[in-house]
Amino acid sequence: MAEDRGKEEEKFDFTLEGETVGYISLDQARLLAIQTASETSGNYGGQYQDVPMVFEALEAIDAEDFYTITLSFRPQGDFSGTPGREQFIIEKEGTVAVRQVLSLPRQRGGFPLLSVVLGLVVVGVIAAVFALGGSGDYGAPVTVAIPDETPVPTEAPRPTIAPTTDAIIITPSPTVASSQTVQPAREQVHTSTPLLTETLAAATIKPYRPASATSPGLSGTVVRIGSAIVFSDFLVELALTADEQIQGLSGRLVLETDTGMLFVYEMQRKHTFWMPDMHFPLDIVWIGSDCTVADVTLNALPPEPGQANQDLPLYSPESPVQYILEINAGEAEAKGIKAGVGVEFLGGLAGEYGC
């Protein structure tokens, strides 16, 4: 979350151990990440959907304003492959700001069924030749036809991973000192010009896509901001799925004037954005479910050369929102876009997403 650099520095009390009162510790952040992963399944794809997982903390980094926790995860029970990796960014007040899957578990290579079948065929033919044709003068030679067609391989059945009855399910209950409280997650989600370059929007937050809607890209999808008399139109690209929202505008070299990217969510939350892999500054227009501008973030800057992702500022609105519009920096101020201004979806957006 972006801080107000201009206001007077806040003062905190400290415990005897030197930890700030009201902040969770690194150990508590690690425990919160494991608890969150255990209670709410991540975006693990169809292969591992609803499969109970075992989680283990691999790495824990203490930055100035948040913790970065990396977990390994694998299916419960016997598993001989490589575990997957999942990363959490947790604010020091105890809020899970970002959750993303870095890699999925990988099983070891399967049994070479086709090679075995071909080998058995050859061995069988040779054995038949010796058994039938090697009987001396007691019988006529026997001609054995070697098949000239390669047997059609059949697909080996994929192993089904099922939870075992003696598996240990991790449901940790953190013990927190009386002066420290692990707060429930605020209305935030990592998306967009994403908090990290690889997945997930939070598993509990699904992008809002009506059954009748397709992703029309830049073809006639317009966001109009302003009154019936004075307004500005932006031709927008939609970010509806978790992958689209995580990628956002990261990696692009330019954004045309009067264009942007619209992020659509199922419900209002205090979504959190950041600017990794960006090459130009943005204005972020935060839009409530009542189709009015709730807040505007002006001139969110791209990273400086060599700046680590963990040092990037985080941006959130003052109040929960359902839609976020990213446009070129300077356009919001030039076009008079501010809190309280009305928003309307036109063209391919009309009637699809609520405004």
N, C-alpha and C positions, 0 to 999 in steps of 0.2 A: 504494500500500500504506500502510495506516495505521501511523504511528510510535508508539512508546511514549514519550509526552511526559514520563513520570516518571523515566525512567532517565537516568543521567549522560550528558551530551553526548559523542558520540564525537569522537575527534580524528583528523585526516587529515593526511598529508603532501601537499605541493604541488610541482609541477614548476616550472621556471624561468619557464614561460609563465603560471603562476598557475592551472593547471587541477588539480583534485583527483585524486590518484592513485587509480585504481580506478574512476573515472567516465569515461564516453565524452564526447567533445566534441560541440558542436552540429553541426559538419560530419560527424562520424562518425554521429550520429543521423540526419542527412539521408541519408547514404549507406546506412545500415541500413534506412531506410524504403523507399528505391528498390529495394534488393536484395530485401527481403521481398516487395514488390509484384511484382517481376519473376519471382521463383521460385515464388510461391504466388498463384494467381488469386484475386481478391476476389469478393465477392457481387455480380456485375455483371448478374444476371438472364439469362434464356434468350437474349436477342438477342445478347449478347456473351460467352456461355459458350464457353470454350476458344479465344477470339480473342486472338492475341498483341497486347499493348499497348505503347505508348511512354509512359514516365513522365518527368515533369519536376517538380522541386521548386518550389513556388510561394511557400511561406511557412515559416519556421522560428522558433519562439518558445522562448526559454529561461526556464522557470519555476524555482522553487526546487528542486523535487524531480524534475522530469521535463521533457522536451522535447515540444512540439507541432509536428508536421511535416505540412504540407498539400501533396499532390501533385496535378498534373493528369495525366490519362491519356486516351489516344485509341487507336483501332485503328492498327496499323502500316500503312504504305503511304499512298496518297492518301486524305485525309479532309478535307472542306471544312466540317464542322459545328463545333459547340462542344464542346471536350473536357470530360470529367467531372472530378470532384474527389473525392479520397480523403484521409482524415486519419488520422494515427498519433499515439498518445501513447506515448512511449518513456521508460522510467525511466532515470535517469542511470547505472545499473549496466549498461545495455545490453539491458534486457528490453522487448519490445514488449507493453505492457499493454493497449492498445486499438487496434483497427483498424476504421474505419467508412467506408462509401461515402456521401459527401455529395450527389453528383449523378452521373448517367450521361451519356456522350457523346450529343449530339443531332445528327442529320443535318439538313441544310437541307431546306426544303420541296420536295416532288416536282414533276414536270412536270405542268401542268394538262391531263391527257389528255382529260377529258370536254369541256372547252371547245374543244379542237382538233377533236375528232370532230364536234361540232355545227357548228363553223365550216366544216369541209370539206363537210358535207352541204348547207349553204345555198349555198356557192360553187358546188358541182356543179349544183344545181338552176338557179341563175341562168344558168350557162354553157350548160346544155341549152336553156333558153328562147331565148337569143339565137341559138344555133346552129341550132335546128330551126324556130323561129317567126319569125325575122327574114329569110326568103329572098324577100320581095316576092311577085310573082304567079306564081312558078315552082312553088308548092306550097301546099297547103291549110294553114291555121293548125294548129299542133300544140298540143294541150292537155297540159300537164305537171302531174301530180298531185304536190303538195308533201306529203311525209309528215306525218301528223298525230300521230304517236307519237314520243316522244323516245327515241332509241336507248338501249338499256340499257348503261350503262357497264360496262366490264370492269375488274377490279382490276389496277392496274399492278403488275408483278412487283417485289418488294422486292429491292434490291441485296444481293448476298451478299458479305460481306467475307471475303476469303481472304488469308492471309499471302503476300507476294511473296517471291520467291527472293532478292532483293537487300535485304530489310528488315534493319535492324540490331537485334538482340535485346540488350537491356541485361542483362548479367550481371556487375555490378561486383564486384570483390574488394577489400574495404577493406584499406588498409595502416594498421596501428595501432602506435603506439609501444610499446616493450617494457614500459613501465610501465602501459599501458592495454590492456585486453582487452575486445573486444566479446563479452559473454557470450551463450550461446544462451538463447532465451526460456524462462523458468521456467514451471512448470505454472500458467499464468494465462490468463484469457480475459475480455474486456470483455463484460459482459452486464448484464442485470437492471435494477435501478434503474440504468439503463445508464450507462456512462462518458460517452456522448454521446447526444444526443436523436435521432440518425438512424443508421442502420446500421452494422452488421455484427457479428455474432459472427464470430470469426476464421474465415477461409475453411477452415482445416483442422479446425475443430471443428464438427460437425454436431449439432443437438439430437437427443436420443434419443427416437424415436417408433416403437414397435413397429407392425408392419403391421396388427395387429388393433385398435389404439387410435385413438380419435377424441378431440378436445379437449372434454372434458365440462364445462369451465367450473366453475361452483359446484355442480353437481348431483351430490351424494352422494360427492364426492371428499374423503376424510378422511385426515389424518396424525395418528397417535396417538404421543405421546412419553411414555415412562415404563415402569414395570413392569406385570406382569399385575394387580397390586393397586392401585397408585397411578399414574394416568396422566392425561394431558390430551389432548383431541381438538380438532383445528383443521379447520374446513371450508375447503378451499383451492381456489384457482383455479390452473390449470396454466399455466406458461410453457414451451412445448416448442419453438416455432420461433424462428429468429433474431430476427424482428420482435417477437414476444411477449417475448423475453428482453431485448431492447434497451429496449423501452418500460417493462417492469416495472410498478411502481406510480407512476411519474412522472406528475404532472398530477392525480392523484386528491386529493380534499379530505378523505376520511375512510376508515378501515378499521374494520369492525365488530369488536367483541371476539370472541375465539375464532375468527377467520378469518385467512387469510393467502394468500400466493402461493408456490407451490412451483416451483422451477426444476430441471429434469431434464436432465442431460447424459449423453453417451455414455460418458465415461470420467472418471476422477478427475484433477483438476487443482487448482492453487492459484488458483481464480477470483478476480478482482478486481472489487469493486462500488464504486459511489459513489452520491451522492444528488442529482443535478440535478433541478430542477423538482419536488421533493418538498415537501409541505405539512405533514407530521407526522413525528415520529421513529420509528425502527424498531429492533427487535431482530433480528439476523440469526443464524439457527441453521444451522451448517455440518455437513452429514451425510455420513459416509463411505459407500463402497460396501458396507461390512459392516453397514450399517443401525444405526449408533450415532452419537451426537452427537460430532463431533470437536472442535468449538470453538463458542463463542457470542460474538458481538459485541453488547454492550449499548448501547442508546440512541444509535444512529447518527442524528445531527441533520440536519434539512433545512438548505438554504442560508440564510444570513442575508440580509436585504434588500441588494441591490446586489452580493452576492458573486459573483465570476466563476467559471465552471466550472473554470477551470484552477487555482483556489485551493482547490477542494474536497478534503477528505481521501479517501484510497482505503482500502478495507477488504478484507483477505484472511484466510483461516484459517491456523492454525499448521501444518497438514498438508493434503495434497491431499484433496479431497472430490468427490462426484458429485452431491449434491443440496444445494440451499440453500432454506431456508424463511424468508420474511420475515413477521414478525408485529408487532403494536403494541409499542412500547417499554414495558417494565415487565412484560410478560407472562412472559418467560422467567424472570426472577428470582422472580416471584410464584408460578409453577407449578413451581419447582425444576428447570428445564431447564438442564443443565450437561453438560460433556464426560463421555462414558462411558455416558450414558443411552440406552436402546434406542429404536428408531423402527420403526413399522409402518404400512404403507399399507393403508387399508380402503376399503370401498365401491367406487366406480368405479376406484380405484387398485389394488385387490387383484389380485395376480398379473401386473400389467402392467409394472411398472418395477423389480422386483427386491427390494422390502422387504415 
